[in-house]
Amino acid sequence: MSKGLVTLVGGSGFIGRYAARALVEKGWRVRVACRRVHNAIDVRLAGPPGWVDVVQANIRDRASLERAVDGADAVVNLVGILFEHARQTFEGAQTDGAALLAEVAREKGIKRFVQISAIGADPDSRSPYGRTKAAAEEAVRERFPSAVILRPSIVFGPEDQFFNRFANMARFVPFMPAIGGGKTKFQPVYAGDVAAAIAGAVEREDAAGRTFELGGPRSYSFNELYDIILKMIDRPRFKIPLPFFVARPMAYISGAVWRHIPPFSWGLLGDPPLTGSQVEMLAYDNVVSDGALGIRDLGVLQLESIEAIVPTYLWRFRPYGEFHKPREA
Ligand SMILES: NC(=O)c1ccc[n+]([C@@H]2O[C@H](COP(=O)([O-])OP(=O)(O)OC[C@H]3O[C@@H](n4cnc5c(N)ncnc54)[C@H](OP(=O)(O)O)[C@@H]3O)[C@@H](O)[C@H]2O)c1
């Protein structure tokens, strides 16, 4: 017997896959809703046969959302984008989409709504990512007052976009750009711990209507994270300070190229190296604020550290991969 059904909108992505496993382990059936179901077929392996289903939905399309949440007890919104791409805009995917989903969930009588936001969600942010995440929080609260809002710092795990990206960059460049001097602070949190927090947000009565900031066991400056990554992959590199007044124009131009010029905008040439929105986010510390409710308030007491987890997947960026012998040896 299952506890009920949870729809994970955006459940085929990095965090969604961990959330699906955590919820199944807690006894929930899961319905994963995303646009490209062909990329998500293997998500069904997150649980025993029949426990995890995949359906097609677009957060900008009401009819598909109505089908996706039909019969669910809880809905988790995991849709978020790091850069704009074709018709995927920050406004459409992050704010309007969240508002529409919360409205549909309320109309369908869903009991629990969980909105995955981000530390850095701020109506005054210079980053459209941060501004639209803040607007999404407000829109969700208006339409679904008992919604639980989770704001993670950067999330790590084998499929992450942070440690993998910078480790990969170190393979090709002789120096690493320390944007803004590399002083920005982060509190990386493991994807498995975020997933446990999502399960807590779905289940716990005392979470209703609250906002939680999710961070890992300690915070690090951008420079410290570079040092850890470079040591783990045994590729010594200089860190060159890149002031914001230099990084901003470079990033805005690269973002605009990827947004508007085919075949970049068709995704044929991968993700943009850096966008204006990402640089703007780097201007602010990304750590749990004093006095905020945190991951432990959702019952996640044992937190994984980057030192324990990240080496288990960054080894592939070492010069000789799994056969690499560290230089000191
Ligand atoms: N990863 C981090 O470090 C981090 C940190 C803080 C906050 N967050 C937030 O956590 C959430 C999940 O992040 P993630 O890293 O798991 O993202 P992700 O890997 O990029 O996954 C995004 C998911 O959203 C789906 N999606 C995108 N556009 C959609 C649309 N228009 N309609 C329906 N589904 C759509 C994607 O599948 P399709 O493309 O197939 O639709 C995918 O399943 C996001 O809101 C993100 O902002 C992430």
The ligand as a Gaussian input file, in Angstrom:
#p B3LYP/6-31G(d) Opt

LIG

0 1
 N       20.887000      22.432000      -9.260000
 C       21.143000      23.397000      -8.382000
 O       22.313000      23.616000      -7.959000
 C       20.000000      24.239000      -7.855000
 C       20.268000      25.181000      -6.843000
 C       19.213000      25.960000      -6.354000
 C       17.948000      25.809000      -6.867000
 N       17.708000      24.893000      -7.863000
 C       16.351000      24.771000      -8.380000
 O       15.919000      23.421000      -8.238000
 C       15.027000      23.089000      -9.297000
 C       15.498000      21.818000      -9.979000
 O       16.833000      22.045000     -10.455000
 P       17.613000      20.943000     -11.317000
 O       19.053000      21.248000     -11.153000
 O       17.077000      19.591000     -11.028000
 O       17.164000      21.393000     -12.793000
 P       17.276000      20.549000     -14.146000
 O       18.181000      19.383000     -13.992000
 O       17.562000      21.522000     -15.229000
 O       15.793000      19.986000     -14.347000
 C       14.750000      20.819000     -14.739000
 C       13.519000      19.971000     -14.980000
 O       12.465000      20.834000     -15.414000
 C       11.891000      20.306000     -16.609000
 N       11.391000      21.446000     -17.367000
 C       12.087000      22.488000     -17.881000
 N       11.249000      23.342000     -18.487000
 C       10.021000      22.840000     -18.359000
 C        8.740000      23.258000     -18.778000
 N        8.552000      24.380000     -19.481000
 N        7.661000      22.486000     -18.469000
 C        7.818000      21.325000     -17.769000
 N        8.999000      20.864000     -17.334000
 C       10.089000      21.612000     -17.636000
 C       13.030000      19.544000     -17.275000
 O       12.608000      18.522000     -18.159000
 P       12.230000      18.831000     -19.704000
 O       13.292000      19.767000     -20.213000
 O       12.167000      17.511000     -20.358000
 O       10.914000      19.482000     -19.620000
 C       13.669000      18.904000     -16.048000
 O       12.902000      17.783000     -15.658000
 C       14.996000      24.308000     -10.219000
 O       13.888000      25.081000      -9.925000
 C       16.269000      25.057000      -9.865000
 O       16.150000      26.442000     -10.113000
 C       18.712000      24.108000      -8.362000

